[in-house]
């Protein structure tokens, strides 16, 4: 086991990891961040998506050691002062979930998309690589349309 320093949700954490631990393993085991979920384990479903240094990544594919020195954000780190993040609120308003297992991954991808310059944003790319087994795609798309139409988010996604 190796000790490493991770910057997660605005806080520095010293965690223990083996050379083959994924970021997903460490976030769940060491930091008890359960919005990060393993479903496929091979980066195809999107349930484990987190934002690392502003980019959406599959935490099941990223080694924990590779995350050292990066800023990692999970769904738990989005709300502020008891208020949901605007993307979380848009998902709630559009009822863009059923079982909600996949919702944190979708939310994190949209958060990363909104951090991109407006001319580089693409809703189709942000939502690709995510699977919703409850088939809430219509509501998820509506949530993303709502949030991209909000002033200050840079206009509509393509």
Secondary structure, 3 states (H helix, E strand, C coil): CEEEEEEECCEEEEEEECCCCEHHHHHHHCCCCCCCCCCCCCCCCCCCEEEECCEEEECCCCEHHHHCCCEEECHHHCCECCECCHHHHHHHHCCCCCCCCCHHHHHHHHHHHHHCCHHHCCHHHHHCCCCCCCCCHHHHHHHHHHHHCCCCCCCCCC
